[in-house]
Amino acid sequence: MDSDYEAYILLLLSDGNLPTGSFVASSGLESYVTHGFFGASSSTSQPKDKLSATTNFIRDSLATYARSALPFVYDAHKLAEDFLSEYMHGVAVNRGEDMESAEADFTALDNLYEAMTLNDVVRRASKAQGVALLTLFSKGFSKPPALRAFTTDLNAARREELATKLVDHLKLQIRRERILGHLPTCWGVLTAALNLSLERSQFLHLFLHARNLLSASVRLNTLGPYAAQQLLLHAVRPLVEIEMQNCKHLRSGYLRPSLGNAEPLPLDGLDETLHGPANTWPLGEILAARHDLQHSRIFNS
């Protein structure tokens, strides 16, 4: 893939106006603040430094999110890539059956993420953001008919057409409530449809998670916009790089099920303890689950 093209896609996906989470979800930060974890520490009456407190929250949140979400981003991206490759190389024979198979695979992966997400608040936010991403592709990234006549690369045009059909089909099934449509799985499909490499897809997903936390901090008035930019420049990149290095090898633990088989097939030789998804921050999970118990709230989750 052309690195200039990927850089351009990264710029488009990094747009703060896109529905990537910070407008509706704080990823547990609001509950964390409300429960007093930005206040004075137990050992001293002095208030905590808000830059340090925010950095610590981002570090812990990134660590647990990377271990729980990146395996599903990986598998969903590979699923979409395999589907598009089969069509592009003429492997698929019955297109209807192949689309049904892709849907079954995506549904199994999505249901596994639902089962491994421990509280309803996080599940609710994840599903809202997931379908928003697929809608973004359909309405914001798919090529309009007026521009298709100017396409000279027929292979690229064919791939765009197939990617649009896949995304539209999955989005329709989510609207019909046949698929849940969680954020990590929808992100994997979106970035594969845009022909973004897997590694950059995972890195950008973690970066956006951290950036959304800083955007939420500004809305909560725990940080100013300048301090948020300082953290984004000096603290976020090394944290994201560390988690990418630690978690890029993780997998969901399931192969694609065969057509008509609702039970996913386990990967041979996979040690789920070492290579499977995990939650590493119980405190953050508990506080996120208590979000709806707050007397007043800015965010939905």
Residue pairs with C-beta under 8 A, 6 or more apart in sequence:
1 195
1 196
1 197
5 195
6 196
6 197
6 200
9 194
9 195
9 196
10 196
10 200
10 204
12 141
13 20
13 191
13 194
13 196
13 204
13 208
14 204
14 207
14 208
14 211
16 22
16 211
16 215
18 136
18 140
19 129
19 132
19 133
19 135
19 136
20 129
20 133
20 208
20 212
21 27
21 125
21 129
21 183
21 208
21 209
21 212
22 211
22 212
22 213
22 215
22 216
22 219
23 215
24 125
24 128
24 129
24 299
24 300
24 301
25 125
25 128
25 129
25 212
25 216
25 299
25 300
25 301
26 213
26 216
26 219
26 220
26 298
26 299
26 301
27 61
27 65
27 125
27 209
27 212
27 213
27 216
27 288
27 301
28 61
28 122
28 284
28 285
28 287
28 288
28 291
28 301
29 57
29 61
29 213
29 216
29 217
29 220
30 216
30 220
30 291
30 294
30 297
30 298
30 299
31 287
31 288
31 290
31 291
31 294
32 38
32 57
32 284
32 287
33 220
33 222
34 294
35 287
35 290
37 53
37 57
37 287
38 48
38 50
38 53
38 222
39 47
39 48
40 46
40 47
40 48
41 48
50 222
50 223
50 227
51 223
51 227
51 230
51 231
53 222
54 213
54 214
54 217
54 222
54 223
54 231
55 231
55 235
57 213
58 210
58 213
58 214
58 231
58 235
58 236
58 239
59 239
60 281
60 283
60 284
61 209
61 210
61 213
61 281
61 284
62 206
62 209
62 210
62 239
62 240
62 243
63 243
63 280
63 281
64 279
64 280
64 281
64 284
64 285
65 206
65 209
66 206
66 243
66 244
66 246
66 247
67 246
67 247
67 250
67 277
67 278
67 279
67 280
68 116
68 117
68 277
68 278
68 279
69 183
69 184
69 205
69 209
69 277
70 184
70 202
70 205
70 206
70 247
70 248
70 250
71 247
71 250
71 251
71 252
71 253
71 276
71 277
72 109
72 112
72 113
72 182
72 184
72 185
72 188
72 252
72 277
73 184
73 185
73 187
73 188
73 201
73 202
73 205
74 188
74 198
74 202
74 248
74 250
74 251
74 252
75 109
75 185
75 188
75 251
75 252
75 254
76 106
76 109
76 184
76 185
76 186
76 187
76 188
76 189
76 192
77 188
77 189
77 191
77 192
77 198
77 201
78 188
78 192
78 198
79 102
79 105
79 106
79 109
79 188
79 189
79 192
79 256
80 102
80 163
80 166
80 188
80 189
80 192
80 193
81 192
81 198
82 256
83 98
83 102
83 162
83 166
84 159
84 162
84 163
84 166
84 192
84 193
85 91
86 92
86 98
87 95
87 98
87 158
87 162
88 155
88 158
88 159
88 162
92 98
97 259
99 165
99 166
99 169
100 259
101 256
101 258
101 259
102 166
103 169
103 170
103 173
103 179
104 257
104 259
104 260
104 261
104 262
105 256
105 257
106 170
106 179
106 185
106 189
107 173
107 178
107 179
108 254
108 256
108 257
108 262
108 264
109 185
109 252
109 254
109 264
110 179
110 180
110 181
110 182
110 185
111 180
112 252
112 253
112 254
112 264
113 126
113 180
113 182
113 184
113 185
113 252
114 123
114 180
114 182
116 277
116 279
117 123
117 126
117 182
118 279
118 285
118 289
119 285
119 288
119 289
120 289
121 288
121 289
121 291
121 292
121 301
122 285
122 288
122 289
122 301
123 182
124 300
124 301
125 183
125 300
125 301
126 182
126 183
126 184
127 180
127 181
127 182
127 183
128 300
129 183
129 186
130 174
130 180
130 181
130 182
130 183
130 184
130 185
130 186
130 187
131 171
131 174
131 175
131 181
131 186
133 183
133 186
133 187
133 190
134 167
134 170
134 171
134 174
134 181
134 186
134 189
134 190
135 171
136 190
137 164
137 167
137 190
137 193
137 194
138 164
138 167
138 168
138 171
141 193
141 194
142 160
142 164
142 167
143 151
143 160
143 164
148 157
151 157
159 195
163 192
163 193
163 194
164 193
166 189
166 193
167 189
167 190
167 193
170 179
170 181
170 186
170 189
171 181
173 179
174 180
174 181
184 205
187 201
187 205
188 201
191 200
191 201
191 204
192 201
196 204
199 244
199 248
202 244
202 248
203 240
203 244
206 240
206 243
206 244
207 236
207 240
210 232
210 236
210 239
210 240
211 232
211 236
214 223
214 228
214 231
214 232
214 236
215 228
216 299
217 223
217 228
218 224
218 225
218 228
219 298
219 299
220 298
223 231
249 275
250 275
250 276
250 277
251 267
251 270
251 275
251 276
252 276
252 277
253 266
253 267
253 270
253 272
253 275
253 276
253 277
254 264
254 265
254 266
254 267
255 264
255 265
255 266
255 267
256 265
257 263
257 264
257 265
258 265
270 276
279 285
288 301
291 297
291 299
291 301
